Amino acid sequence: MEIYKVNTPEGTRDRLFAECVEKRYVQHAMISLFEKRGYSEVITPEVEYYDLFVKAQNPLPQESMLKLVDCEGRLLVLRPDCTTPIARVAATRLKDFPFPQRLYYNQNIFRANGLDTGSDSDITQCGIELIGAPGLRGDVEAIAMAIDALCSAGAEKFHIELGHVDFFTGLASGLGIGKKRKDALRNCIESKNFAMLEDLIGSISGGEADCLRKLPYLFGGAEVLEEAFSLTDNEVARSAVKYLSTIYRELDTAGRGKYVRFDLGLVQSIDYYSGLVYRGFMEGAGTVVLAGGRYDNLIGGFGLPLPSTGFAVYVDSLISCLPPVEITPLETLVHYEPGMLSEALDLLDSLPKGTAELSPCTSFNETMALAREKGLKQILAVSENGITEAKLDAKP
């Protein structure tokens, strides 16, 4: 149909001019930080085998993947996630390298979000994976990197919400319920669906059940950890709270505690993460701009058990919350006589970036008309006699 010739697919759009400048500015700022801290770039294919994401503990539902078929009839997907392909790389291409390995990426993922959802299907992520770094120091480094990455991009008023997988799993295991009911509980807590949560817990009594009822409310500052610890005697859950407290002390000592909040109801993708989980929010906006956590079991699925942690910044979501970058306006048109192209290009290169461009016109009068149409301030004309400047009157 004719409409498909001029429109983009659902969840995608064209980005022009200032949007591109803003995006490159944010990406460059974060990449510069990553490289300064010893992280090396990896790029994985945009097209991967479907089986990679089905057999690697990946939490993505298959309905969310954009699929295609190769010439041999094998099912492929457009990359729906960056971490799983990098886990494959670590277990294969990097298996003989010394660990830990610090990797970063700056690439797109693709999701089938359905019609009329308003969600992007083409999502730019810029993030890190700290492969082979166990425990506290790895987690603290990753969170500090997440905070510093947002700061480097120009974010000021934001916070990182920390949670821990074991707090929920410890409580849920104490109830003695099956996986299906446990997953339903997780979904209710994550979405803060209090009515459904109560229906699922039902008549179950005891410390674990009571704590699960309060779990959606356990978010805020460091005082939340004290409350969470006092609500349960479950050793697994208490150990998770102690771990979060230790991380907070480390970050606070490093001057980054002001960016940290806690959400004990942060239980998304519970089968994917194995410990610490976190999300980043800009204050005043409900959009997630960063997500990450520890995934110690993922790379082992490829034959090389390695404790790992990492995060991804959702670049476009972050940009939507930042003040616009000031764009240098185009001011000058460079006109040149026949045989003077080299001199005109040298002149163009000597001017401030983005302030001038070459005239495609053969006559000076045509160049003058074009400059007026573009609303420019001046023309620089290059001839054998040198450079002549012609100022243009501002439009009334």
C-alpha positions as CSV (number, residue, x, y, z in Angstrom):
1,M,0.0,0.0,0.0
2,E,1.1,3.6,-0.7
3,I,1.0,4.4,3.1
4,Y,4.0,2.1,3.8
5,K,6.2,4.1,1.4
6,V,6.1,7.3,3.5
7,N,5.5,6.0,7.1
8,T,7.8,4.2,9.5
9,P,6.9,0.9,11.2
10,E,5.1,0.9,14.6
11,G,7.5,1.8,17.4
12,T,10.1,3.5,15.1
13,R,10.7,7.0,13.9
14,D,13.1,9.3,12.1
15,R,15.4,11.4,14.2
16,L,16.6,14.7,12.7
17,F,19.2,17.4,13.4
18,A,19.1,18.5,17.0
19,E,17.8,15.1,18.2
20,C,20.9,13.5,16.6
21,V,23.2,16.1,18.1
22,E,21.7,15.5,21.6
23,K,21.9,11.7,21.2
24,R,25.6,11.7,20.1
25,Y,26.5,14.1,22.9
26,V,25.0,11.8,25.6
27,Q,26.5,8.7,24.0
28,H,30.0,10.3,23.7
29,A,29.9,11.5,27.3
30,M,29.1,8.0,28.6
31,I,31.5,6.2,26.3
32,S,34.3,8.6,27.3
33,L,33.7,7.7,31.0
34,F,33.6,4.0,30.2
35,E,36.9,4.0,28.3
36,K,38.5,6.2,31.0
37,R,37.6,3.5,33.6
38,G,39.1,0.7,31.6
39,Y,36.1,-0.7,29.7
40,S,36.5,-1.9,26.1
41,E,33.8,-1.8,23.4
42,V,32.1,-4.9,22.0
43,I,29.6,-5.0,19.1
44,T,27.4,-8.0,18.7
45,P,25.2,-8.8,15.6
46,E,21.9,-7.2,15.2
47,V,20.5,-10.6,14.1
48,E,20.9,-13.6,16.4
49,Y,19.5,-17.1,16.5
50,Y,16.2,-17.3,18.4
51,D,17.5,-20.2,20.5
52,L,20.2,-17.9,22.0
53,F,17.5,-16.1,24.0
54,V,15.2,-19.0,24.7
55,K,17.9,-21.3,26.2
56,A,19.8,-18.7,28.3
57,Q,17.5,-18.0,31.2
58,N,16.4,-14.9,29.4
59,P,13.2,-13.4,30.8
60,L,11.9,-11.9,27.6
61,P,8.6,-13.5,26.4
62,Q,9.0,-14.8,22.9
63,E,6.1,-12.6,21.8
64,S,8.3,-9.5,22.4
65,M,11.0,-10.6,19.9
66,L,11.0,-9.5,16.3
67,K,11.5,-12.7,14.3
68,L,12.7,-13.6,10.8
69,V,13.8,-16.7,9.0
70,D,17.1,-17.2,7.2
71,C,17.6,-19.0,3.8
72,E,18.0,-22.4,5.6
73,G,14.7,-22.0,7.4
74,R,16.2,-21.2,10.8
75,L,14.5,-18.9,13.2
76,L,16.3,-15.6,13.8
77,V,15.5,-12.5,15.9
78,L,16.6,-8.9,15.9
79,R,18.7,-8.5,19.0
80,P,16.1,-8.0,21.9
81,D,18.7,-7.7,24.6
82,C,22.4,-6.8,24.8
83,T,23.5,-8.8,27.8
84,T,22.8,-12.3,26.5
85,P,24.9,-11.9,23.3
86,I,27.7,-10.5,25.4
87,A,27.4,-13.5,27.7
88,R,27.9,-15.7,24.6
89,V,30.9,-13.7,23.6
90,A,32.5,-13.9,27.1
91,A,32.0,-17.7,27.1
92,T,33.4,-18.3,23.6
93,R,35.6,-15.5,22.2
94,L,36.9,-14.4,25.6
95,K,37.2,-17.7,27.4
96,D,41.0,-17.7,27.3
97,F,41.3,-14.1,28.5
98,P,42.0,-13.2,32.1
99,F,39.0,-12.2,34.1
100,P,37.5,-9.9,35.1
101,Q,36.8,-8.3,31.7
102,R,35.3,-4.9,31.5
103,L,33.1,-4.4,28.4
104,Y,30.8,-1.7,27.2
105,Y,28.4,-1.4,24.3
106,N,26.5,1.3,22.5
107,Q,23.9,-0.4,20.2
108,N,20.2,-0.9,19.6
109,I,17.8,-3.5,20.8
110,F,14.5,-4.3,19.1
111,R,11.2,-5.2,20.8
112,A,7.8,-6.1,19.4
113,N,5.7,-3.8,21.6
114,G,2.4,-4.2,19.7
115,L,0.2,-1.7,18.0
116,D,-0.9,1.5,19.7
117,T,1.2,1.0,22.8
118,G,3.3,4.2,22.3
119,S,6.4,2.2,23.1
120,D,9.6,2.3,21.0
121,S,10.5,-0.9,19.2
122,D,13.9,0.4,18.3
123,I,15.7,1.2,21.5
124,T,19.3,2.6,22.0
125,Q,21.2,1.2,25.0
126,C,24.6,2.3,26.2
127,G,25.9,0.2,29.1
128,I,28.6,-1.9,30.7
129,E,29.1,-5.6,31.6
130,L,31.6,-6.4,34.4
131,I,32.4,-10.0,33.6
132,G,34.1,-12.3,36.2
133,A,33.8,-9.9,39.2
134,P,32.0,-11.5,42.1
135,G,30.3,-10.0,45.1
136,L,30.4,-6.6,46.8
137,R,33.2,-4.9,44.9
138,G,31.8,-5.8,41.5
139,D,28.4,-4.5,42.5
140,V,29.7,-1.3,44.1
141,E,31.8,-0.5,41.0
142,A,28.8,-1.1,38.7
143,I,26.4,1.1,40.7
144,A,29.1,3.9,41.0
145,M,29.6,3.6,37.2
146,A,25.8,3.9,36.7
147,I,25.6,7.0,38.8
148,D,28.7,8.6,37.1
149,A,27.4,7.7,33.6
150,L,24.1,9.6,34.2
151,C,26.1,12.6,35.7
152,S,28.4,12.6,32.7
153,A,25.4,12.8,30.4
154,G,24.2,16.0,32.2
155,A,21.7,14.4,34.5
156,E,21.4,16.1,37.9
157,K,18.2,15.2,39.7
158,F,18.0,11.4,39.6
159,H,18.2,8.4,41.8
160,I,19.1,4.8,41.6
161,E,16.7,2.4,43.3
162,L,18.3,-0.8,44.7
163,G,16.7,-4.1,45.4
164,H,17.8,-7.7,45.9
165,V,16.4,-10.8,44.4
166,D,16.9,-12.8,47.6
167,F,14.6,-10.7,49.7
168,F,11.6,-11.8,47.7
169,T,12.8,-15.4,47.0
170,G,13.6,-15.9,50.7
171,L,10.1,-14.8,51.7
172,A,8.3,-16.7,48.9
173,S,10.2,-19.9,49.6
174,G,9.1,-19.8,53.2
175,L,5.5,-20.0,52.0
176,G,6.0,-23.4,50.4
177,I,4.2,-22.4,47.2
178,G,4.9,-23.5,43.6
179,K,6.6,-21.6,40.9
180,K,3.4,-20.6,39.1
181,R,2.0,-18.9,42.2
182,K,5.4,-17.5,43.0
183,D,5.6,-15.8,39.6
184,A,2.1,-14.4,40.1
185,L,3.1,-13.0,43.4
186,R,6.2,-11.4,41.8
187,N,4.1,-9.8,39.1
188,C,1.7,-8.4,41.7
189,I,4.5,-6.9,43.8
190,E,6.3,-5.4,40.8
191,S,3.1,-3.8,39.5
192,K,2.0,-2.9,43.1
193,N,-1.4,-4.6,42.5
194,F,-2.3,-4.8,46.2
195,A,-5.8,-6.4,45.7
196,M,-4.5,-9.3,43.6
197,L,-1.5,-9.7,46.0
198,E,-3.9,-10.2,48.9
199,D,-6.0,-12.7,46.9
200,L,-2.9,-14.8,46.1
201,I,-1.6,-14.8,49.7
202,G,-5.1,-15.5,50.9
203,S,-5.4,-17.0,54.3
204,I,-1.6,-17.7,54.6
205,S,-0.3,-16.4,57.9
206,G,3.1,-16.1,59.4
207,G,6.0,-13.7,59.1
208,E,6.8,-14.3,55.4
209,A,3.2,-13.8,54.3
210,D,2.9,-10.6,56.4
211,C,6.1,-9.2,55.0
212,L,5.1,-10.0,51.4
213,R,1.9,-8.0,52.0
214,K,4.0,-5.0,53.0
215,L,6.6,-5.5,50.3
216,P,5.1,-3.1,47.7
217,Y,5.4,-0.4,50.4
218,L,9.0,-0.9,51.2
219,F,10.7,1.8,49.2
220,G,12.4,5.0,50.0
221,G,15.6,6.0,51.8
222,A,18.0,4.0,53.9
223,E,15.4,3.8,56.7
224,V,13.5,1.3,54.6
225,L,16.3,-1.2,55.2
226,E,15.8,-1.0,59.0
227,E,12.1,-1.5,58.6
228,A,12.5,-4.5,56.2
229,F,15.0,-6.2,58.5
230,S,12.6,-5.8,61.5
231,L,9.6,-7.3,59.5
232,T,11.0,-10.8,59.0
233,D,13.1,-13.5,60.7
234,N,13.8,-15.2,57.3
235,E,17.6,-15.5,57.2
236,V,17.8,-15.3,53.4
237,A,15.8,-12.1,53.3
238,R,17.7,-10.6,56.2
239,S,21.0,-11.4,54.5
240,A,19.8,-9.5,51.4
241,V,19.0,-6.5,53.6
242,K,22.4,-6.6,55.2
243,Y,24.1,-6.7,51.8
244,L,22.1,-3.7,50.6
245,S,23.2,-1.8,53.8
246,T,26.8,-2.6,53.1
247,I,26.6,-1.4,49.5
248,Y,24.9,1.8,50.7
249,R,27.7,2.5,53.2
250,E,30.3,2.0,50.5
251,L,28.5,4.3,48.1
252,D,27.8,6.9,50.7
253,T,31.5,7.0,51.8
254,A,32.4,7.5,48.1
255,G,30.1,10.6,47.9
256,R,27.3,8.9,45.9
257,G,24.9,8.0,48.6
258,K,22.7,11.0,47.8
259,Y,21.7,9.3,44.5
260,V,20.6,6.0,46.2
261,R,17.1,4.8,47.1
262,F,15.8,1.4,47.9
263,D,12.8,-0.6,46.6
264,L,12.5,-4.1,48.2
265,G,9.6,-4.7,45.8
266,L,12.0,-4.5,42.8
267,V,11.6,-8.1,41.8
268,Q,11.4,-8.0,38.0
269,S,13.0,-10.7,35.9
270,I,13.7,-12.8,39.0
271,D,15.0,-15.8,37.0
272,Y,17.5,-13.6,35.1
273,Y,19.1,-11.8,38.0
274,S,20.8,-13.6,40.9
275,G,21.4,-10.9,43.5
276,L,21.4,-7.1,43.4
277,V,18.9,-5.4,41.0
278,Y,18.5,-1.7,40.3
279,R,16.8,0.9,38.2
280,G,17.5,4.6,37.5
281,F,14.8,7.3,37.4
282,M,14.9,11.0,36.7
283,E,13.1,13.0,39.4
284,G,9.8,14.3,38.2
285,A,9.5,11.6,35.5
286,G,8.2,8.1,35.8
287,T,10.4,6.7,32.9
288,V,13.1,4.2,33.7
289,V,16.3,5.6,32.2
290,L,18.7,2.8,33.5
291,A,18.4,-0.8,34.6
292,G,20.8,-3.4,35.7
293,G,21.8,-6.0,38.2
294,R,23.9,-9.2,39.0
295,Y,23.5,-12.3,36.8
296,D,25.9,-14.9,38.1
297,N,24.2,-17.8,36.4
298,L,23.7,-16.5,32.8
299,I,27.2,-17.1,31.3
300,G,27.3,-20.6,32.9
301,G,24.6,-21.5,30.5
302,F,27.2,-21.2,27.7
303,G,29.6,-23.5,29.4
304,L,31.8,-21.0,31.4
305,P,30.5,-20.1,34.9
306,L,31.4,-16.5,35.6
307,P,29.9,-14.1,38.1
308,S,28.9,-10.9,36.3
309,T,27.0,-7.6,36.7
310,G,26.1,-4.7,34.5
311,F,23.6,-2.1,33.5
312,A,22.1,-0.4,30.5
313,V,21.2,3.2,30.0
314,Y,18.1,3.8,27.9
315,V,19.6,6.7,25.8
316,D,16.4,8.1,24.3
317,S,14.5,8.0,27.6
318,L,17.3,9.8,29.3
319,I,17.5,12.5,26.6
320,S,13.8,13.1,26.9
321,C,14.4,14.1,30.5
322,L,17.4,16.4,29.9
323,P,17.4,20.1,28.9
324,P,18.1,20.5,25.2
325,V,21.7,20.8,24.0
326,E,22.5,24.2,22.5
327,I,23.0,23.8,18.8
328,T,25.4,26.1,16.9
329,P,23.4,27.8,14.2
330,L,24.4,27.9,10.5
331,E,25.5,31.5,9.8
332,T,27.7,31.5,6.7
333,L,27.6,30.3,3.0
334,V,30.9,29.9,1.3
335,H,30.8,30.7,-2.4
336,Y,33.8,29.9,-4.6
337,E,34.9,30.6,-8.2
338,P,35.9,27.8,-10.6
339,G,39.2,26.3,-9.6
340,M,39.0,27.5,-6.0
341,L,37.4,24.5,-4.4
342,S,40.5,23.6,-2.4
343,E,40.8,27.0,-0.9
344,A,37.0,27.1,-0.2
345,L,37.3,23.8,1.7
346,D,40.2,25.0,3.7
347,L,38.2,28.1,4.6
348,L,35.2,26.0,5.6
349,D,37.4,23.8,7.8
350,S,38.8,26.9,9.6
351,L,35.4,28.1,10.7
352,P,33.6,27.0,13.9
353,K,32.0,23.6,13.5
354,G,28.5,23.7,12.1
355,T,28.5,27.4,11.3
356,A,29.2,27.3,7.6
357,E,28.5,25.3,4.4
358,L,29.5,25.4,0.8
359,S,27.2,27.0,-1.8
360,P,26.2,24.7,-4.6
361,C,25.5,27.7,-6.8
362,T,27.6,28.8,-9.8
363,S,26.9,32.5,-9.6
364,F,27.2,34.9,-6.7
365,N,23.7,36.2,-7.2
366,E,22.3,32.6,-6.8
367,T,24.4,32.2,-3.7
368,M,23.0,35.5,-2.3
369,A,19.4,34.3,-3.0
370,L,20.1,31.0,-1.3
371,A,21.7,32.6,1.8
372,R,18.7,34.9,2.2
373,E,16.3,31.9,1.9
374,K,18.2,30.1,4.6
375,G,18.3,33.3,6.8
376,L,22.1,33.4,7.0
377,K,24.2,36.3,8.2
378,Q,26.9,36.4,5.6
379,I,28.6,35.1,2.5
380,L,32.3,34.4,2.2
381,A,33.3,34.5,-1.5
382,V,36.6,32.8,-2.5
383,S,38.3,33.9,-5.7
384,E,41.9,34.3,-7.1
385,N,41.9,37.7,-5.4
386,G,41.3,36.3,-1.9
387,I,38.2,36.1,0.3
388,T,35.5,38.7,0.2
389,E,32.9,39.0,3.0
390,A,29.3,40.1,2.2
391,K,27.0,40.8,5.2
392,L,23.3,40.1,4.8
393,D,20.6,42.3,6.3
394,A,18.4,40.5,8.9
395,K,14.9,39.6,7.8
396,P,12.3,42.1,9.0
